[in-house]
Structures are given as structure tokens and as C-alpha cells.
Amino acid sequence: MAKMNMLQAINNALDLAMAKDDGVVCFGEDVGHFGGVFRATSKLQEKYGKARCFNTPLTEQGIAGFANGMAAQGMKPVAEIQFADYIFPAFDQIVNETAKFRYRSGDQFNVGGLVFRTPYGGGIAGGHYHSQSPEAYFAHTPGLKIVVPRDPAQAKGLLLASISCPDPVIFFEPKKLYRASVGEVSEEYYEIPIGKAEVMQTGTQVTVLAWGAQMETVQKAVDMAQAEGISCELIDLRSILPWDVETVVTSVKKTGRLVINHEAPLTGGFAGEIAATIQKECFLHLESPILRVCGLDIPYPLALEKEYVPDHLKTFEAIKASVNF
């Protein structure tokens, strides 16, 4: 075990994956000698050479198209989109090519092993071009997997699982935790299953659900609720597509209540999909309406970032409202 922040854990995962399989390559804007804007790929070019860790032109569509081509030829490209906000120029390649590659060929060829890494979310005063959480756009697309880690140990295990996954994966990294979150991480190779949520804390009165950077936020809210005698069950979803319906259903049937938190805007956010499914599966068990604590339906504001984010106080109020309904 070693103490690592999230960037170090991601770098360690990439190092182990590249050592294990010569087909794993890393590329993106400035990821080569520079190590990327956040230094996630630092020193990998020195260790594995320019053929396996290299810079690309500033074209997200080109990065995605190039990744599709490499994966279709049996490579395992790990392509970095510098910020999740910049993934939209690559949207056509990802949703119309990456996601449908296997299906349209009748499984004669595929792009399994392809991973798009990208930093998402706010917390760094980045304004509306460096703070968005676009996971829901891709959750509408069959053929992709969407993974969001919450801490260094999760980031390493989930990234290694993504690289070895037979399906293409979009790996959203909570950039505000890159250097803020430090934890014990095994230096060995290990994988955490994709599509399996983690029950971080058991409780009996209300289920609180989130993923990624918001886990730290909802933990604060749960601690506040616990101090007032409210028993909360806390779940980290970890994977958006597929998401672990069974674990959430089991929890809500026990607690009778559900509060969902995500940083993306409310309208069309993935919390709506979760709420619809849980309402269907747990209708006769619900004691109160399912509540969503989300970002606002506005562009991500720079000056008013603290007012925008679904913080622990908003989540705490939702927990109380759910229990006291």
C-alpha cells in the first residue's frame, strides 16, 4: 500500500496497464512529454517511448476517430480529452461510431478496450467551459460504459477494469479531487467491477445516492443528518452505464426513501432516470417522493459557483424533507 492522490493513482494504473499489455497506448493534447494539463500521464513517455504515449493535434474529433481506428485494429487506446467540456466536438465519433462499432458489424469487429479519460465537474473556478458534468448525454447511448470514481483507490481499480473491458468506456475523473483527495492505494494490479455500486454506509430511514466528487459532499450531509438522529444509507453508484439497479432497489425497499445528488443540471440529468426506475420498482415501498439535489438549469457560473453547486447543506435539507414528509 502507498499514499496516493487521484492523479498518482491514475498514473500508476496507466503504468501497470502499459507494462502488462503492449497494445495499451496513451495519447491526447499535451499528454506526451508534458504529461497532460494535470500531469496524469507524467513520465509515461520517458518509460514507454513516443510510440505508446504521445501528443495529438488540438482536435477532439480527430482524437476520438484515431482512437476508434486503433481499437478496431486490436490496440487498447486510452485517449485523453483534456476537459469533459471539450468532448462535444468528438460527440459524433463517440456516439455514432465508438458505441455502434460492434453492433453494426454483427460482432465481426469492435472497439473494445478503448477508454476515453476526461476530467469533469467544478470546484476549480473554471467557469462554464471547464466545469461541466456531461455524463447524461452519453448515458443515452447504448454500446458505451460510463464510469466515475470517487477517490484514488477507486480511480485506479476502475480505470484498470475499464482498460480491460470488452466494451468502450468513458472514464470521467473528478478533477477537483485530483490533488485534494489522498488515500491508501495498493501498488499491485487490481480491478474494481464496472456496473456495481458500493454501499458505503448502512441505514434504515433514507437512501442517499451519488457518484464521483459528490460523494464527499453527500457524506457531509449524511453526517449532519446522523447527528440529528436520521439513519442514512449511503451508496456510491460508481458506474452510470450500466448502473446497479439491484443494489439501489434493495436499499430503497428497506428505507422507503431516496435522495439523489449530482452536479450536472437537474433537467435531463441522470437522477431522473434513476428516479423513474426506482419509482417503478419500489412504488409500494416508498414513504415519500424521490428527491433530486442537482445543479441549476443554467450555464455553469464562475462568480456564483458556490450558489450553483448541490452542496452538503442543500442535500441535508433534502434528507430532512424526505424523512419528515
N, C-alpha and C positions, 0 to 999 in steps of 0.2 A: 504494500500500500504506500501511496505517496500523496502529499497535499498538492492539489492542482486547482487552478481556476478553470473556468469553462473553456477558454481558448487553449490552454495547455492540454486539457483532456481531448479536445477535438484534434489538436496537432498530434497527440500521442496515438489516437485512433487511426488517423491517416497514415502515420508512420508504420504502425503494425500491419495495416491493410496492404500497404505498398510492399512491405517486406514479405508478406505471406503470398501475394499474387502479383506476378509481373504485369498482369493485364490492368491493374489499377493505376490510373493516371489522374493528376490534378491539374486543372487549368482554369483560367479566368483573368479578369483585369487585374494586373499587378501581382498575381499570386506567385510568380516565379522568384527571382532574386529578392524582391521586396517583401514577399510573404503575405501579400494582400493588405488591404487598408487597415485591418485589425490584427494582422500578423498571424493569422490562423495556420498558414502554410509555411511559416518561417523555417528555414534551413532544410526543407524537403528537397529543393532543387540541388543544394550542395550535396545531399546524400544520395539522391537517385538520378540526378542528371537532368538536363534540359529537355530530354525526350519524354520524361514522365512527370515533370512539374514545370509548367511554362505559362507565359503571358499570352493573352489573346488581344486582338483589337477591341476597341470600345464599341462592341455591338452585341447586345444580349441575344438578339435573334440569331446571330452567327454562332454564338457560344452554344445555344441550345441545338441548332441544326448540326453543328460539328459534333456535339455530344451524341446526338441520335445516330449519326453515321458511324462513329467509333463503336458505340454499343451494339449496333446492328452487325458489326464485324467481329463481335466477341470480346471486345475490350470492356473494362469496367470504369468508365469515366466518372470522376467526381468533379462536376462543374460548379464553380462559384459564381453566383450572381451577387455583385458587390453589396447591394442593399435590396431587400424584398420589394421596395418601391420601384426598382428598375426591372423587375421581372416581366412587366407588362409588354415591352417590345418583343419578348420571347413567348408571349401567351399563345400565339398561333402554333408555333413549333411544339410547345408542350402539350396543349390540349387536343390539337388535331393530328399530330404526328407521334410524339412520345407515348401518349396514353392509348393510341389506337393501333400501334405498330403490330402487336401480336394478333389482335382481333382481325385486322383487315387481311392478314396473310393466312388465316386459318392455322396459326401457330407454326407456320413454316419458317418464320424469322421473328425476332423480338428485340427489345432493347432492355431486357432485364439486366440488372447490375448498374444501371445509370442512376446517379444521385445528383440532384441539384441542391447544393448548400446555399442558404441565403439568410443573412441577419434580418430579423423583423422586429417591429414594435418600437415604442417610445422610450422615454426615460433618459435620453441623451441630449435633449433640447435640439433635436434635429429638424424640427418644423415638418411641414406637410410632405416633403419629398424624401424624408429619411426616417419616418416613424410609423408607417402603415403596417397593418396586420392583414394581409390579403389571403389568408388560408381558405376562407369560404369560397372564393372564386374557383379554386381548384378542387374543392370537395364536391363540386357539381359534376366532376369529370370521371366517369368510370375508367379504370385502367391505371390510375395513379394511386400511390400511397402517400399519406401526409403525416409527418412525424414532427413533434415539438417537445424537446427535452426541457427539464426544469432546473437541472443542476449539473455539475461536472461529471459525476458518475453516470447519470442518465445519458448525458450527451455522448459519452464515449461508447457505452453499450448499445445505444440506439443507432448511432452512426455506423458502427461495425455491422450491426444487423441490417441496416439499410444497404450497405455496400454489397453484402452477400445475398440480398433479397432477389428473387427471380422476377420482381416487378420494378418498374421505375419509381423512384421515391423523391419527393420534395421534402427537404430537411430544413425546417425553419428554426433558426437559432436566436434566442432572446438576447439581443446584443447588449442590453443594459446590464445583463448579468455576466458578460464576458469576463470582466476582471473583478466584479464585485462579489461573485459567488465562489467561495473556496471550500473544497471538501476532500475527504479521503477517497482516493480512486485507486483501484487495483492497477498495477502496471502490466498485468497479464492481459492476453486477448480474451474478451468475453462479449457476449451479445445479450441484449435485452429484447424479448419478443415484441415484434410490431403488432399493434392491434389489441394489446392487453393493458387495461387501466390498472392503476395501483391504488388500493385503499390505504391511505396514509394514516388515518385515524378513524377508529370506530366510534359510533354514537347511535342514539336512539330517536332523536326528535326531528332532525333535519339533515338532509344530504346537501353538501356544498361541493360543487364541481367546477374545475377549471383546468388549465393546462399552461405549460411554459412559464413565462415570467410572472404570470398572475398567481401562481401557486404561493409565492412569497406573500403576495397581497392578501389572498384569502386566508392564509394561515394566521395572519394578524387579526383578521376579522373573527375567525373561529376562536382564537384565544380570548378575545374580548367577550364573545358570546358565552364561552365556557365559564368565564369569571362571573357571569350573571346567571349561571345555573342552567344554561341551554346546552344540551348534549348534541354535538355535531359529528356527523360522519363526513370525512374529507376525502375526496377522490381526485387523483391526478389522471386525466384522460390519456395523456401521452401521445396517442395517435388519433388524428381526426378522421382519416380514411385509411383503413376501416376503423370504426370506433367500437368500443367494448360495450355493446348494448346490455349484455347479460349482467355484467358487474353493476352497472348503474341501476338496472331494473331491480336486481336483488336488494340493493341498498334502499331504493325508494319504497319498495314494498314493506320494508322494515320501518322506515322513518315516517313515511306518509307525506314527505315534503321535499322540495328540490329548489335550490338556488344555484343558478349557473352564472359564471363570471367569465367574460373575455374582453380583451382590449379593443377588438375591432368594433365598428359601429353596430348598433342594435339591429337596424333593418337589414334583413338578408344575412345576418351573422349566423354562425354555425349553432349558436344556442337555440335558435328557432327550430332547427332540425332535431336537436336533442329533445326539446320540449314537446314537439309533435309526437315523437316516438314514445317518450315516457308517458305522455297523456294516453296514448293508445294502449300501452302495455300495463299501465298501473292505475287506470281510471278509478277503479273501485277501491283503491288503497289510498288515494290522495286525500289529505286533510285540508289542503289549501292550494290556491293556484300556484303553478310553477312560475318562479320569478327569474328575470334576467337582469343582471347588472353588467352593463356594457358601455362601450364608448358612445359618444354622441353622433348623431347623423349629420356631421359637418366635416369639412376637411380638418385634418389634424392641426390644431393651432399651436403656434410657437409660444406666444406670450401667455396663453391661457392653458398650458399643458396640464397643470395640476387640477384645473377645473374639469378638464376633458376626461381624464383617466378614471376608470371604475375602481376607485381606491378601497382601502380596508374599511373606511367609515361608511361609504355607500353600501358595501357588502354587509357590514354589521347591521345597518338599518334594515336591509332586505331580510336578513336572517330573523331579526326580531319580528318584522311584519309577517313573515311566513308562519312563525310559531304562534303568534298572537292573533292570527286571522279568525 
